Amino acid sequence: MSHLLQPPTSVKLRLCPSSSPPSSTVEFATLLEQAGASWVTLHARHVSARRRRQGAADLDVVHALKKTLRVPVVSNGNVRMWEDMQKNKEETEADGIMVGETLLGNPCLFANVIPDPVRISLEYLEICKELPDVATYRTIEAHVKHFIEFQCSRRPWYNKFRAALSACEGVDDVEHLLRTKVTRWRGRAARDDHEACPDDLEYTTA
Ligand SMILES: Cc1cc2nc3c(=O)[nH]c(=O)nc-3n(C[C@H](O)[C@H](O)[C@H](O)COP(=O)(O)O)c2cc1C
């Protein structure tokens, strides 16, 4: 692919099976570099039959990769908040950090902000309305659930919210739910402006 395609070709891999020598991930990544990978991303977990993201990522292997490869290395795994990203960079010396699951709950992670979950949901719904064919309604519903769950899953009203969300039939229903019941349950409205607002928290002060 790297020889046939004009755009750079990158590779993302997991750790080689635990039955193989610890160095095998580095050896495999070296072969990928030699085959023309422009950069390598390591999700430093083994494939697990039980969970897609089972256990902590082994960032030592990312560090070993960084020490061996010439192409840029991106580290993936263990980032739950802004500070984790800084720690990950220090530990691995990687050229970049990739984040998966946490971004579902907080899409502002890379800006070092924990957004007001209702405000970010409303902002997301606005984008969905502007670009109506990009996401299915089920996807939109799942994203709003993640945004609210990330910060409010322990609130007494959270289960009521889930039930009300699954009863919604479209984007307008979800918007109405957020602006009315959710606003009432949590006792405050979200501001509509898209700039960081007082309801947003910086990770470092949270
Ligand atoms: C919703 C979602 C979709 C994903 N889709 C892909 C994908 O298409 N290809 C891929 O290599 N990894 C995919 N991943 C895995 C992530 O890129 C990442 O490797 C994994 O979630 C571990 O990082 P994390 O601990 O930050 O979540 C996905 C993860 C999530 C949460």
PDBQT file of the ligand as one rigid body, heavy atoms in Angstrom, charges set to zero:
ROOT
HETATM    1  C1  LIG A 301     -16.345   4.217  19.178  1.00  0.00    +0.000 C 
HETATM    2  C2  LIG A 301     -14.997   3.676  18.875  1.00  0.00    +0.000 A 
HETATM    3  C3  LIG A 301     -14.684   3.348  17.559  1.00  0.00    +0.000 A 
HETATM    4  C4  LIG A 301     -13.441   2.832  17.228  1.00  0.00    +0.000 A 
HETATM    5  N1  LIG A 301     -13.150   2.551  15.920  1.00  0.00    +0.000 NA
HETATM    6  C5  LIG A 301     -11.925   2.083  15.604  1.00  0.00    +0.000 A 
HETATM    7  C6  LIG A 301     -11.576   1.816  14.242  1.00  0.00    +0.000 A 
HETATM    8  O1  LIG A 301     -12.370   1.989  13.322  1.00  0.00    +0.000 OA
HETATM    9  N2  LIG A 301     -10.334   1.362  13.972  1.00  0.00    +0.000 N 
HETATM   10  C7  LIG A 301      -9.408   1.164  14.976  1.00  0.00    +0.000 A 
HETATM   11  O2  LIG A 301      -8.274   0.768  14.692  1.00  0.00    +0.000 OA
HETATM   12  N3  LIG A 301      -9.711   1.399  16.266  1.00  0.00    +0.000 NA
HETATM   13  C8  LIG A 301     -10.936   1.851  16.598  1.00  0.00    +0.000 A 
HETATM   14  N4  LIG A 301     -11.250   2.092  17.915  1.00  0.00    +0.000 N 
HETATM   15  C9  LIG A 301     -10.252   1.814  18.935  1.00  0.00    +0.000 C 
HETATM   16  C10 LIG A 301      -9.521   3.103  19.334  1.00  0.00    +0.000 C 
HETATM   17  O3  LIG A 301      -8.899   3.714  18.226  1.00  0.00    +0.000 OA
HETATM   18  C11 LIG A 301      -8.461   2.833  20.386  1.00  0.00    +0.000 C 
HETATM   19  O4  LIG A 301      -7.439   2.037  19.829  1.00  0.00    +0.000 OA
HETATM   20  C12 LIG A 301      -9.011   2.124  21.593  1.00  0.00    +0.000 C 
HETATM   21  O5  LIG A 301     -10.274   2.633  21.962  1.00  0.00    +0.000 OA
HETATM   22  C13 LIG A 301      -8.043   2.257  22.770  1.00  0.00    +0.000 C 
HETATM   23  O6  LIG A 301      -7.889   3.601  23.123  1.00  0.00    +0.000 OA
HETATM   24  P1  LIG A 301      -8.640   4.192  24.421  1.00  0.00    +0.000 P 
HETATM   25  O7  LIG A 301      -8.115   3.419  25.615  1.00  0.00    +0.000 OA
HETATM   26  O8  LIG A 301      -8.255   5.656  24.424  1.00  0.00    +0.000 OA
HETATM   27  O9  LIG A 301     -10.104   3.978  24.203  1.00  0.00    +0.000 OA
HETATM   28  C14 LIG A 301     -12.484   2.613  18.255  1.00  0.00    +0.000 A 
HETATM   29  C15 LIG A 301     -12.793   2.939  19.575  1.00  0.00    +0.000 A 
HETATM   30  C16 LIG A 301     -14.038   3.462  19.893  1.00  0.00    +0.000 A 
HETATM   31  C17 LIG A 301     -14.330   3.816  21.338  1.00  0.00    +0.000 C 
ENDROOT
TORSDOF 0
